[in-house]
Structure formats: C-alpha cells, structure tokens
Amino acid sequence: MSSDWDFAKFVTDQVAGAGRATVRKMFGEFAVYLEGKVVALICDNQLFVKPTEPGRALLNRVVEGRPYPGAKPYFLIEDELDNRDRLAALMRATARALPPPKPKKAKSARGRTQ
C-alpha cells in the first residue's frame, strides 16, 4: 500500500515548527526533507524517522520499524505524531545530527544529441 498525499501534508504541517519541511514523492511513498536532508520516510501512511542518538534521547519510548522490506530500522513514530512541539524537536535534532547532503554530480554531456 502506498502513502497518500493527505497524510504527507499532515506530517509536514505537524513538523512546521522545525523549519521548512518538504516532502518528495518517491516510489509511491514520500521522503521528508529538512534543511536539505532526508530526515524521515513516509511509508504505508506511517512516519519513520532516521535513527540518531539525539533523536533517541528525545523519544519517550523508541519503537523501531522498517519502512520497506530490506531497509535498516528507523524510529517508527506513533504516539508522538500528534504532539507538534515534540515532533518538531525530534526533526530538528535529527537534521542536526545527520551529515550534510553530498553535492550532486554534474550530468555528463555524453550521450546527448545536438
């Protein structure tokens, strides 16, 4: 089952206090970006936050889940989803703990026809 846009919009509204959060549709699901970093995935209308030590420290109870088969475990956010302030704090802490995104490689001119 893929996630729907209404749930993705709900999540971005909930984390608005963290800064400019955006979502991008990927393979029928969504990636959640903050500060240009992927901080979470939305899969099957569930929120999976990338695991970090600062994020773990903020959660009352850590529940791990896999957003898709073969994925590494993420923090599955269930109880905290309705708490805007705590969710925003979790997203900020996660974004700060993640490395900066790698620069994109320039596209090669090979293979282009003129």
ChimeraX attribute file (.defattr): number of C-alpha atoms within 10 A of each C-alpha:
attribute: neighborCount
match mode: 1-to-1
recipient: residues
	/A:1	8
	/A:2	12
	/A:3	17
	/A:4	16
	/A:5	14
	/A:6	9
	/A:7	16
	/A:8	25
	/A:9	12
	/A:10	12
	/A:11	23
	/A:12	20
	/A:13	14
	/A:14	19
	/A:15	24
	/A:16	17
	/A:17	17
	/A:18	21
	/A:19	13
	/A:20	12
	/A:21	22
	/A:22	20
	/A:23	20
	/A:24	14
	/A:25	15
	/A:26	11
	/A:27	10
	/A:28	12
	/A:29	21
	/A:30	24
	/A:31	21
	/A:32	23
	/A:33	19
	/A:34	22
	/A:35	16
	/A:36	13
	/A:37	18
	/A:38	21
	/A:39	25
	/A:40	24
	/A:41	26
	/A:42	26
	/A:43	22
	/A:44	16
	/A:45	18
	/A:46	18
	/A:47	24
	/A:48	24
	/A:49	25
	/A:50	21
	/A:51	20
	/A:52	18
	/A:53	10
	/A:54	15
	/A:55	22
	/A:56	17
	/A:57	12
	/A:58	14
	/A:59	16
	/A:60	9
	/A:61	12
	/A:62	16
	/A:63	15
	/A:64	15
	/A:65	17
	/A:66	14
	/A:67	22
	/A:68	12
	/A:69	6
	/A:70	7
	/A:71	9
	/A:72	12
	/A:73	16
	/A:74	20
	/A:75	22
	/A:76	23
	/A:77	19
	/A:78	12
	/A:79	11
	/A:80	15
	/A:81	18
	/A:82	13
	/A:83	11
	/A:84	17
	/A:85	16
	/A:86	18
	/A:87	23
	/A:88	21
	/A:89	16
	/A:90	24
	/A:91	26
	/A:92	20
	/A:93	20
	/A:94	24
	/A:95	24
	/A:96	17
	/A:97	16
	/A:98	14
	/A:99	9
	/A:100	12
	/A:101	10
	/A:102	7
	/A:103	6
	/A:104	6
	/A:105	6
	/A:106	6
	/A:107	6
	/A:108	7
	/A:109	7
	/A:110	6
	/A:111	6
	/A:112	6
	/A:113	5
	/A:114	3
